[in-house]
């Protein structure tokens, strides 16, 4: 499979530990090119840069002799400019991660990691988002790095459509401790959000978003529950947000 080309990106920035471990692992099965933000761009969703220039720089110090590029934009920018400008050939797969923290349930809406994978699918390329379900600063990447090749092969060997998107969350544990893979649905994730008011040295107020996760009941088939049980969670996603059931019900509305 070494003839394959994989575009690797993330939202934690090109210097993040997760992307280096991911690229090194995927290098075993394909030619890897890393195109990632020049700094952390977490929770940027599917934002793209339109009203300012994008700076593109070759990252000469990326480990394992992997070709790498640093972009002054969002994760979605990285995938767009990578496919349309930087890469000579269209990649066979886009892999985004390994994110420093989970992307479970409704968090995928805000996730730059997941949005980068969605951008790949928009370009007709099967894509995988990978995240570690652990506490930042105490992340164990071993299991996720080991599973990256397995998941990449599964997608490439079984792709039923070009726009496939898989959201993978992996427990922050060793490879041997992971119980296996579960096919899951998006669960429920909500937060007690609070904005902490502070004052800068100039005497102007600013706000810092804080908050804590609310424990909600989730179905056994949810990604949240799979992670709690020590499984890798795989959730297929799509970017068609149309509510087809509601369309059928709305046909009975009186629009006259």
Secondary structure, 3 states (H helix, E strand, C coil): CCCCEEEEECCCCCCCHHHHHHHHHHCCCCEEEEEEECCCCCCCCCCCCCCCCCCEEECCCCHHHCEEEEECCCHHHHHHHHHHHHCCCCCCEEEEEEECCCCCHHHHHCCHHHHHHHHHHHCCCCEEEEEEECCCCCCCCHHHHHHHHHHHHHHHHHCCCCCCEEEEEEECCCHHHCCCEEECECCCCEEEEEEEEEECCCCCEEEEEEEEEECCCCCCCEHHHHHHCCCEEEEEECCCCCCHHHHHHHCCCCCC
